[in-house]
Every structure is written in structure tokens, then in C-alpha cells.
Amino acid sequence: MAEAKTNAMRIVEKAKVNFSVLSYEVGDSLDGVTAAEKLGRGVEEVYKTLIARGAKKEIYVFIIPVAEELNLKLAARSVGEKNMEMVRLDELLGLTGYIRGGCSPIGMKKRYRTVIDSSAQSRNTVIVSAGKRGLQLEMDPRDLANLTGASFDKIIFDK
């Protein structure tokens, strides 16, 4: 039986963007590094979607490689905020329509200002959640930016 399409998949199809759907068996771990391993892909290819709140109480979406950590100071600066904090997990579904481990940057309840880490600009494709645990979308990062209205900026810590 075919897997049901997620809202994110329908949006990408409607936009006539080239993409691939990737899937993996969901286990106890919801972290992106495990997802990358199960997909047989490098952690630099798979990006996670993080939701944060600025000092002005606005909600923002940040898309970064799964093995990296969001630099809250750089994230705040990228959107013109004084500071930034991650939203609580119990707020995620209400704000985005998605649950932890299945939060896609595409097709949220509301369109929030979105920033993709600049590391994505050097890639031909990035992999992001398709809106359901175990499902991922692989696409050109420029198409992802166009679909989400995102900008690119450095928002992770230096190694």
C-alpha cells in the first residue's frame, strides 16, 4: 500500500519542484543524526527544523544540519532580534501543526520567517522532514528557500 502524502509533499508537488521522498524505520530515537544514519546519508546532507521565539515574541524557523547546534545569538541577529530562545516542546504542535521528529519547514499552520543555515548554499540538495516521522524530502536548497520564503545566513557555531 502506498504511503499517504503529507501536506508538505502536496505543496512541493503543486509547486512543480524536483524532489525525492526518502523513508526510514522510526525507532525510539527522534534525533536527526539517527535519521541520517538510517537513510544511509551524511549528517551534512540532512537538515533539522527548529522553532524559536525572539525578544519581540515573534516565532521563527531555523533550518540547520542535524549534527550542528543553533547559535541563538547568530539566529537572533539574522532576523533582527535582540535575543532568541527555543520554543517549548509542548508548543510545537500548536504553532506548526507538526510534532517533534516530524516538523517540516514546508506547510506549517502559519508562515513564519525562516532562515536556512548558509552551509546549505554549497549543496546541490538538502534533506528535510516531510512532515511525518520517518519521511524526508530531498530537494535543491534554493527550491526549499523559495517554498518557505527563507533567507540564508550563518546560524550555527563554528567548528
KEMIZA-168987 format. One line per 4 residues: number of its first residue (from 1); their letters; for each residue x, y, z of N, C-alpha, C. Coordinates in pm, 1 decimal. Atoms other than C-alpha are relative to their C-alpha. Example, Ala and Ser with C-alpha at 12.3 -4.5 7.8 and 13.67 -1.06 7.14 Angstrom:
1 = AS = 89.0/-119.0/0.0/1230.0/-450.0/780.0/90.0/120.0/0.0 | -82.0/-119.0/-6.0/1367.0/-106.0/714.0/-77.0/109.0/73.0 .
# end
This chain:
1 = MAEA = 84.3/-118.3/0.0/0.0/0.0/0.0/88.7/124.5/0.0 | -80.4/-122.2/11.7/135.8/343.8/-90.8/-13.4/85.9/125.7 | -1.8/-90.5/-114.6/235.3/584.8/184.1/-85.9/122.9/-32.7 | 82.1/-119.0/20.3/-14.5/868.8/225.6/89.2/122.2/-10.9 .
5 = KTNA = -77.9/-123.5/17.3/113.6/1205.8/111.8/-23.4/93.4/117.1 | 11.1/-100.8/-104.8/186.0/1466.7/371.8/-33.6/133.9/-64.9 | 28.2/-133.9/50.0/82.7/1829.1/339.0/124.4/59.2/-67.8 | -125.0/-51.0/58.1/448.3/1918.1/273.8/22.9/-59.3/-139.1 .
9 = MRIV = -17.0/64.8/130.8/462.9/1665.2/-12.9/-94.9/60.4/-103.6 | 97.4/-57.9/92.8/146.8/1806.8/-169.9/42.5/141.0/-42.9 | -44.2/-136.6/31.0/284.4/2162.7/-150.3/116.9/-2.4/-98.0 | -116.6/9.9/88.6/613.3/2061.5/-313.3/-43.1/-46.3/-139.2 .
13 = EKAK = 50.3/46.9/129.3/431.4/1870.5/-589.0/-71.6/111.8/-75.5 | 76.7/-108.4/62.3/196.5/2162.6/-656.2/92.2/108.0/-55.4 | -97.3/-100.9/44.5/499.1/2394.4/-688.7/84.8/-49.5/-116.9 | -73.7/61.0/110.7/638.8/2156.5/-953.0/152.0/8.4/20.5 .
17 = VNFS = -140.4/0.7/-38.8/971.2/2135.5/-769.6/51.1/-143.1/-8.2 | -60.6/132.5/0.2/1204.6/1841.6/-825.2/34.4/-39.3/143.2 | -29.0/48.0/-134.6/1223.2/1635.5/-507.6/-7.5/-151.2/1.6 | 9.5/143.8/-24.1/1262.5/1282.8/-378.8/-54.0/-20.4/140.7 .
21 = VLSY = 48.0/38.0/-132.5/1084.8/1118.4/-88.3/88.5/-113.6/49.6 | -83.2/101.2/-63.8/1309.2/919.6/144.9/-71.2/-45.3/126.6 | 63.8/47.4/-122.2/1187.4/699.7/426.9/93.7/-90.9/78.1 | -76.4/87.8/-87.7/1331.4/512.5/720.3/-91.1/-48.4/111.9 .
25 = EVGD = 76.6/57.1/-110.4/1203.2/297.4/1003.8/23.9/82.1/125.7 | -9.9/-82.1/-120.3/1128.5/511.7/1309.1/14.8/-91.7/120.4 | -20.3/76.4/-122.8/1261.5/374.5/1635.9/-23.5/88.6/120.2 | 13.8/-76.7/-123.8/1297.8/512.9/1985.7/62.6/138.2/-11.2 .
29 = SLDG = -73.8/-125.9/11.0/1533.5/790.1/1877.7/-62.5/90.5/-105.2 | 59.0/-96.7/92.7/1393.8/1104.7/1716.0/103.0/99.4/-52.1 | -99.6/-98.9/40.4/1723.9/1279.9/1654.6/37.2/-15.1/-147.2 | -32.5/-4.6/141.7/1838.0/1380.6/1308.2/122.5/-79.3/-38.0 .
33 = VTAA = -120.4/78.7/29.6/2176.7/1208.2/1331.2/-39.1/-145.6/-23.0 | 49.6/136.4/18.3/1998.5/874.8/1373.8/-75.9/-12.1/-131.3 | 73.8/0.0/127.0/1768.6/963.1/1083.3/97.5/-5.8/-117.7 | -99.7/0.6/107.4/2071.8/1036.6/862.7/62.9/-138.6/-14.0 .
37 = EKLG = -58.6/134.4/2.5/2229.1/703.0/959.8/-96.0/-100.3/-62.6 | 98.7/94.6/53.7/1908.0/513.3/883.6/-24.8/21.4/-149.0 | 15.4/-30.0/142.7/1884.2/687.9/546.7/126.1/-35.4/-78.8 | -127.4/27.4/65.9/2247.2/597.9/474.5/60.6/125.7/-60.5 .
41 = RGVE = -47.3/-129.0/51.1/2326.8/965.8/422.7/86.3/68.1/105.3 | -86.6/-73.6/-90.8/2582.9/1201.3/573.1/-77.5/103.0/79.4 | 67.8/-98.4/-84.7/2486.8/1432.1/858.9/3.5/139.7/-61.0 | -6.2/-130.7/65.3/2588.7/1727.0/640.7/-107.6/15.7/-107.1 .
45 = EVYK = 105.7/-3.3/101.4/2307.8/1636.5/395.2/-138.3/19.3/59.5 | 131.3/1.5/-64.0/2021.3/1612.8/644.5/-10.7/121.3/92.9 | 21.3/-123.1/-76.5/1880.1/1930.2/799.5/-121.0/-15.4/91.0 | 111.9/3.0/-94.6/1657.6/1972.1/1103.9/-66.4/136.9/3.5 .
49 = TLIA = 81.3/-121.0/-7.2/1384.0/2229.5/1153.6/-20.9/34.8/146.7 | 10.1/-45.0/-138.6/1398.0/2427.1/1478.0/-89.1/123.4/8.2 | 93.4/-110.5/-17.7/1136.5/2669.6/1609.4/43.3/79.1/123.9 | -46.3/-85.2/-109.9/1236.8/2965.8/1826.3/-86.5/125.2/8.8 .
53 = RGAK = 75.0/-123.2/-24.9/1087.7/3281.8/1974.4/99.2/111.2/31.6 | -86.6/-114.6/-23.1/1254.2/3621.7/1965.0/-48.6/86.2/115.3 | 32.6/-92.6/-109.8/1253.4/3900.4/2223.2/-132.1/72.0/-25.2 | 125.7/-67.7/35.9/960.7/4060.0/2034.3/-118.1/-96.8/-2.7 .
57 = KEIY = 100.6/107.2/-9.1/766.5/3732.0/2087.3/-42.2/-56.6/-135.2 | 26.4/57.7/131.9/768.5/3654.8/1713.8/58.6/-141.1/-6.0 | -46.6/137.3/19.0/812.9/3290.4/1608.0/83.1/-5.4/-127.9 | -91.2/14.6/113.4/1096.8/3194.3/1371.4/31.9/-147.2/-22.2 .
61 = VFII = -39.6/135.1/37.8/1201.6/2879.7/1186.1/144.8/5.0/-45.7 | -141.0/10.1/37.3/1568.2/2783.4/1156.2/28.1/-141.8/-47.9 | -28.7/129.3/61.8/1692.3/2502.3/933.6/151.5/-17.2/-3.7 | -144.5/20.1/-14.5/2036.9/2363.0/1017.5/35.7/-147.2/-16.9 .
65 = PVAE = -42.1/140.5/8.3/2242.3/2044.5/960.8/-26.4/-72.6/132.5 | 44.7/73.0/-118.8/2131.5/1771.7/1203.5/105.7/-16.5/108.6 | -105.1/20.5/-100.5/2469.1/1732.8/1375.6/47.7/131.8/61.3 | -43.0/-131.9/-47.4/2503.9/2107.2/1438.8/-95.6/54.0/105.8 .
69 = ELNL = 80.2/-65.7/-102.1/2373.0/2332.1/1713.7/-30.7/142.6/-44.6 | 40.7/-135.8/34.5/2177.5/2652.1/1652.9/70.5/99.4/92.8 | -61.7/-108.0/-77.2/2376.1/2957.6/1765.2/-108.7/105.8/18.0 | 114.1/-88.4/-24.3/2098.3/3160.8/1928.4/34.5/146.8/-24.5 .
73 = KLAA = -40.2/-139.1/25.8/2296.9/3486.2/1904.3/1.0/28.8/-149.6 | -0.2/-19.1/145.2/2355.3/3442.4/1530.3/-141.8/-7.7/-56.4 | 138.6/13.2/45.4/1993.8/3331.1/1483.4/-76.6/130.0/26.0 | 67.5/-125.9/-34.0/1866.2/3642.5/1662.7/45.2/111.0/-93.8 .
77 = RSVG = -54.8/-104.0/88.2/2095.0/3866.3/1459.6/-53.6/-15.0/-142.6 | 44.1/24.5/138.2/1981.1/3701.8/1134.0/-141.0/51.6/-27.8 | 137.6/-47.5/17.0/1622.0/3816.4/1194.8/-24.8/134.4/68.2 | 12.5/-132.3/-59.9/1693.0/4146.7/1369.7/-58.6/0.4/140.4 .
81 = EKNM = 47.7/9.4/-138.2/1604.7/4030.6/1720.5/115.7/21.0/96.4 | -100.6/-21.5/-104.0/1786.7/4114.6/2042.3/50.3/-132.8/56.3 | -37.5/133.3/-45.2/1782.5/3754.4/2163.2/-103.5/-100.7/-47.9 | 82.2/107.6/54.3/1625.8/3419.3/2086.2/-0.6/-114.4/100.3 .
85 = EMVR = 7.1/121.6/-81.3/1503.1/3113.6/2276.8/-82.2/-104.2/-74.3 | 74.5/107.5/63.8/1377.6/2776.8/2162.6/-140.7/-5.5/60.4 | 134.6/16.7/-54.3/1002.8/2720.8/2196.3/-5.1/-131.0/78.4 | 18.0/122.7/-77.1/889.1/2458.7/2445.2/-60.3/-108.1/-90.1 .
89 = LDEL = 52.5/110.9/79.3/810.8/2114.6/2300.2/-152.3/-6.3/2.5 | 146.3/6.2/-7.9/451.9/2139.3/2423.3/-68.3/109.6/-82.1 | 55.0/-105.3/86.6/406.5/2447.0/2199.1/10.7/-36.6/-148.5 | -34.6/29.3/139.4/535.5/2283.8/1880.1/-121.5/-31.7/-87.8 .
93 = LGLT = 115.6/39.9/79.9/214.9/2121.3/1754.5/-94.8/117.4/-23.7 | 90.8/-113.5/13.0/0.9/2427.1/1821.0/52.3/108.7/-92.5 | -60.4/-104.5/84.4/244.1/2662.2/1646.0/17.5/-43.7/-144.6 | -39.6/43.8/134.4/339.1/2447.7/1347.3/-95.3/-98.6/-65.5 .
97 = GYIR = 80.7/108.5/54.3/88.6/2165.9/1309.5/78.7/-129.5/-9.3 | -87.8/116.5/6.1/379.8/1922.0/1339.1/46.3/-40.4/139.0 | -51.6/51.3/-126.8/515.8/1701.4/1618.1/151.9/-10.9/-6.8 | -144.8/16.4/-7.0/874.6/1662.0/1735.6/40.9/-123.8/-79.9 .
101 = GGCS = -47.4/109.8/82.5/1067.7/1444.7/1493.0/-68.4/-5.3/-135.8 | 71.8/-3.1/126.9/826.5/1526.0/1209.6/-33.7/141.4/-40.6 | 26.9/-142.1/26.8/846.1/1904.3/1186.7/64.4/42.0/-131.8 | -47.6/-43.7/130.7/875.3/2010.8/824.5/-2.1/152.6/-7.8 .
105 = PIGM = 4.6/-144.6/20.1/966.6/2366.5/728.1/-106.4/39.9/-102.9 | 98.3/-22.9/106.0/707.8/2330.9/449.6/-139.4/-36.0/51.5 | 138.7/30.5/-33.0/333.9/2355.9/518.5/-36.8/15.9/145.7 | 38.5/-25.8/-138.9/326.4/2485.9/874.3/-135.0/70.9/3.1 .
109 = KKRY = 129.9/-66.3/-16.8/-3.1/2623.6/1011.7/4.8/145.8/-43.2 | -18.8/-140.6/31.9/132.0/2972.8/964.1/137.8/13.5/-64.4 | -130.6/-20.2/62.2/416.5/3104.3/751.4/83.3/92.1/89.1 | -89.9/-75.1/-87.6/692.3/3213.8/987.4/124.8/38.5/-77.2 .
113 = RTVI = -127.0/-39.0/60.6/1008.3/3397.3/895.2/98.1/-115.1/20.0 | -84.0/119.5/1.0/1257.2/3124.0/806.1/140.7/33.3/-47.0 | -140.4/-16.8/37.1/1636.8/3113.9/788.6/61.9/-138.9/-13.6 | -73.6/124.3/24.5/1838.5/2828.5/638.3/148.0/29.8/19.9 .
117 = DSSA = -142.9/-23.4/-19.7/2198.9/2793.5/750.6/70.0/9.1/-135.3 | -69.9/-27.0/126.7/2432.6/2922.6/479.4/77.0/-120.5/-53.0 | -68.3/120.9/48.3/2605.2/2581.7/462.9/-79.5/-69.5/-110.0 | 86.0/64.0/100.8/2309.4/2466.5/250.2/25.5/54.7/-140.0 .
121 = QSRN = -19.5/-62.2/131.3/2403.5/2706.8/-29.2/105.5/-69.9/-84.3 | -104.7/69.9/75.6/2704.4/2495.2/-125.9/-42.3/-141.3/-38.4 | 48.4/135.3/28.3/2492.7/2179.1/-156.2/-93.1/-0.5/-121.3 | 95.1/16.8/110.3/2306.1/2051.9/-462.1/-138.7/-33.2/53.7 .
125 = TVIV = 127.1/35.0/-63.6/2037.7/1905.9/-235.6/17.0/-0.3/151.5 | 8.1/18.4/-144.1/1933.7/1905.5/128.0/-119.7/-90.7/26.9 | 107.6/89.9/-40.0/1709.7/1661.6/311.5/-65.9/59.4/124.2 | 77.1/-53.9/-113.5/1436.0/1793.6/542.8/-121.2/-89.2/24.9 .
129 = SAGK = 117.4/78.9/-33.9/1136.2/1642.4/716.0/-113.2/24.1/-100.0 | 117.7/-9.2/87.2/833.2/1568.0/500.0/-127.1/22.3/80.8 | 116.3/-27.9/-83.7/604.5/1637.1/796.2/-53.2/-119.4/75.1 | 38.7/119.7/-72.9/586.3/1287.5/939.7/127.4/-73.9/38.9 .
133 = RGLQ = -117.1/76.3/-43.2/834.8/1085.6/1142.0/27.2/-112.3/-98.9 | -39.4/105.5/92.9/1027.1/856.7/909.1/-8.4/38.3/-146.4 | 9.0/-46.3/138.9/959.6/1059.1/592.8/80.8/128.2/-17.5 | -84.9/-115.5/28.3/1204.4/1307.2/441.5/-15.8/40.8/-146.0 .
137 = LEMD = -0.2/-52.9/135.9/1214.6/1527.9/132.0/141.4/44.0/-34.2 | -130.1/-46.1/48.0/1533.8/1579.4/-66.8/-24.6/93.2/-117.8 | 20.9/-98.4/105.7/1547.0/1891.6/-282.2/113.0/101.5/-2.8 | -96.2/-108.8/12.8/1757.6/2181.0/-401.5/-27.3/101.5/111.5 .
141 = PRDL = 23.3/-96.1/-108.7/1811.4/2423.7/-110.4/-61.0/132.0/-47.8 | 60.5/-122.2/52.4/1713.2/2715.0/-336.0/-150.8/-18.1/-17.3 | 143.4/28.7/8.3/1377.3/2547.7/-400.5/-62.9/2.2/139.3 | 49.2/-3.6/-137.8/1336.6/2498.8/-25.3/-16.8/144.5/46.2 .
145 = ANLT = 7.4/-141.7/-37.6/1409.4/2868.6/28.1/-119.0/67.8/-67.9 | 113.2/-60.0/72.1/1156.0/2967.6/-238.5/-133.8/-45.2/57.9 | 125.4/53.8/-53.4/885.7/2740.7/-94.3/-33.6/55.1/138.6 | 21.7/-44.2/-137.8/932.6/2871.0/260.5/20.5/149.9/18.5 .
149 = GASF = -29.5/-142.0/-12.3/1025.9/3232.6/185.8/124.4/25.2/83.6 | -116.8/-6.6/-88.5/1356.2/3165.3/363.2/113.3/81.5/-59.7 | -127.9/-61.0/36.3/1680.8/3356.1/357.4/109.5/-95.3/47.5 | -115.6/78.3/-43.3/2027.4/3206.9/402.8/87.6/88.8/86.9 .
153 = DKII = -91.6/-72.7/-86.7/2257.9/3312.3/686.1/74.7/-102.1/86.1 | -75.8/87.4/-90.0/2519.9/3163.4/915.9/-67.9/3.6/136.4 | 74.3/6.5/-126.0/2326.1/3045.8/1221.1/46.2/-115.8/89.2 | -54.3/107.2/-84.0/2538.7/2758.8/1359.7/136.3/39.9/53.6 .
157 = FDK = -129.9/-25.5/-60.2/2850.2/2752.4/1575.7/111.5/-42.2/-95.3 | -118.7/40.3/74.1/3193.7/2738.4/1412.0/54.2/-127.9/62.1 | -60.3/123.3/-51.4/3369.6/2406.1/1442.2/140.3/24.8/45.7 .
# end
